[in-house]
Amino acid sequence: TSRIPGLLFADDAVLLAESSADLQAALNTITEWSDTWEMAVNASKCGIMTISGELTTDMTLQGQKVDSTDQYTYLGYIMNSKWDVSGTINNNKNKVRKAVYAAYSFLRRSDVLTALKIKFINSVLMPIGCYGGETFGMSEARCKPIQMEIDKAIRMVDNVGKSAAMERIRDELGISSVLMRTSTARECAYHK
């Protein structure tokens, strides 16, 4: 068996290759393995994204052409060929917004303990907003759209208006900022 550089998670895979020839060799190895174990790969769900340079030939997997793409979503993280993180930030922001709307009545209820609402923010909203934060942390401007959505939930919990000093309120409630969480994640990733 030969090793293929890449990432595996459940039935998802990412291949990493330095050249078109290396990529086709990796695809051939997957084809050989899949054929041996009588498994079919759906090439229409696959995509090839080049970071620099161009593909020199069409790539095939089990005899099916694999299309090129400028953007690809892997495990919920949106990657693109320009290494721009705005797609992921916007995706996270929208997912936080949906979660806040889904939990609206819970967050507004006066008979629910504030500590429980804070746990919800820290254990549900923050992980949604900070997903992939290793790539966009350490930038207040990039974290701000997500923070604004989480702050809406915090305002509901603390029953304050838009003019409230959110940094101070987060501090009092024990909720760290998106910037702090993603910066910490980025720092940890840097040292791995």
SULSUL-V899246 format. One line per field, one symbol per residue. ss: DSSP state (H for helix, E for strand, L for the rest). phi: phi as a letter, one per 20 degrees, with the letter a starting at -180 (. if undefined). burial: + if it has 24 or more other C-alpha atoms within 12 Angstrom, else -. Layout:
ss=???
phi=???
burial=???
This chain:
ss=LLLLLEEEELLEEEELLLLHHHHHHHHHHHHHHHHHLLLLLLHHHLLELLLLLLLLLLEEELLEEELELLEEEELLEEEELLLLLHHHHHHHHHHHHHHHHHLHHHHHLLLLLHHHHHHHHHHHHHHHHHLLHHHHLLLHHHHHHHHHHHHHHHHHHHLLLLLLLHHHHHHHHLLLLHHHHHHHHHHHHHLL
phi=.dedfrccblddbcddbebfffffffffffgffffgeldddeffedbdceebncfebfdcclmdfdfebebbdclneedcfdmeefffffffgfffgfffffegfffefeeegggfffgfffddfffffegmfgecfmbfffeggfgffffffffffelcefeffffffgffemdfffgfffffffffffef
burial=-------------+++---+--+++++--++---------+----+++++--------++++---+-+--++++--++++----+++++++++-+++-++------++-----+--++-+++-++++++++++++++-+--+++++++++++++++++-------+--++--+-++++++++++++------
